[in-house]
Amino acid sequence: MSEETSHLFPTYKRWDIVFQEANGSTVIDQHGNEYIDMMSGIGVVNLGHKHPNVLKAVEEQLQKGWHGSNFFQYEGQERVAQILTENSTGEYVFFVNSGTEANEAAIKLARKYRGKNKVVSFLQSFHGRTFGSMAATGQTKIHEGFGSMLSGFEHIPYNDVEAVKQAVDKDTAAIMLEVVQGEGGIYPGEERFFQAVQEMIEKTGALLIIDEIQTGLGRTGTFFAYEQTPLHPDIITTAKSLGNGIPTGAVIGKAFLKDAFGPGTHGSTFGGNPLAMAAAEATLTTMLAPGWLHEIKRKGESFLEECKKVFSSVPLVKDVRGKGLMIGIELKEEAAPYILALQEKGVLTIGAGPSVIRLLPPLTTEREVLQEAIHRIKEVLSS
């Protein structure tokens, strides 16, 4: 449908592709063309499209009902919360509908508990588009046109140890960070940087919020990415792949934060609804099956190594970086034309900043399919 005949706000720069159906790591358009999905709905369908476990759980819940409101007790919420807390540093969970909402709630929780306004986050970070999460985002282009940002946020360079030591003090409510900056260009954090962050948390009493919305739930090879670092988060946010495409998100917090989110402090009409919890429970139990994450970790390491090997010989490529199945191919020019050219080759990718092609395949993608995707991407970047 053309922009002239559409009744939708032109908020998105949409491709000339109509999503018709999808299965596993394949997306099919309105003409029957098949694409290797190397974006998984922007890191959402980590188990692949239409995963049978999630599909079955959602279909069963649909027959029972899908909304009652949070005045009711939902058994599904308790089960999912238990899984999340048993596999993280937290003890309590608040359910929302998206990553932006999770970060918004995390900011409120940190400020409420600390009684302080200052939040330190990082340049090129991305935490969402509501006013709180947008203020935490360290990208000017996200702020433009919306007037004054919510006060109290300070953005400092990522991976800069001295900047962390200078910015974080006893008046800081929280440090908010991504273990791998996603939208900002796929920049993994360095060990010494994480050590400095943890030291300042312990020295000042500030809370540590880790945004695991894109990096979490197996994407980098472990359940949460922070597990591969010396960081000990007080608050973790997750969403995207939590429901494998059914909208849901969560804030996970340590036990001492419980009273700061008492009755009336926050809320969500749809957060933690039975349909979302059915999808989340099925997603998490699939991921946590014995050996599953270990295999994903091996696959991610192999894929990243292969990408570095193959693309290092392509003159157009400036750098290849990432962690697990979260990879950025930085080009020496704008990435957008190549993302469109890849669609002609039957490969779906997305950008991360102006010059980076971001690869976020479903974690279940077979190795042969990943190899074929690499082959096609090299063809496009070498032409």
Sequence and secondary structure as in RCSB ss.txt:
>XXXX:A:sequence
MSEETSHLFPTYKRWDIVFQEANGSTVIDQHGNEYIDMMSGIGVVNLGHKHPNVLKAVEEQLQKGWHGSNFFQYE
GQERVAQILTENSTGEYVFFVNSGTEANEAAIKLARKYRGKNKVVSFLQSFHGRTFGSMAATGQTKIHEGFGSML
SGFEHIPYNDVEAVKQAVDKDTAAIMLEVVQGEGGIYPGEERFFQAVQEMIEKTGALLIIDEIQTGLGRTGTFFA
YEQTPLHPDIITTAKSLGNGIPTGAVIGKAFLKDAFGPGTHGSTFGGNPLAMAAAEATLTTMLAPGWLHEIKRKG
ESFLEECKKVFSSVPLVKDVRGKGLMIGIELKEEAAPYILALQEKGVLTIGAGPSVIRLLPPLTTEREVLQEAIH
RIKEVLSS
>XXXX:A:secstr
  TTT  S S S   S  EEEEEBTEEEETT  EEEESSHHHHT TT BT HHHHHHHHHHHHH S   TTS  H
HHHHHHHHHHHTSS SEEEEESSHHHHHHHHHHHHHHHHT  EEEEEBT    SSHHHHHHSB HHHHTTS S  
TTEEEE TT HHHHHHH  TTEEEEEE SEETTTT EE  HHHHHHHHHHHHHH  EEEEE TTTTTTTTSSSSG
GGGSS   SEEEE GGGGTTS  EEEEE GGGGGGG TTS   SSTT HHHHHHHHHHHHHHTSTTHHHHHHHHH
HHHHHHHHHHHTT TTEEEEEEETTEEEEEESS SHHHHHHHHHTTEE EESSTTEEEE   TT  HHHHHHHHH
HHHHHHH 
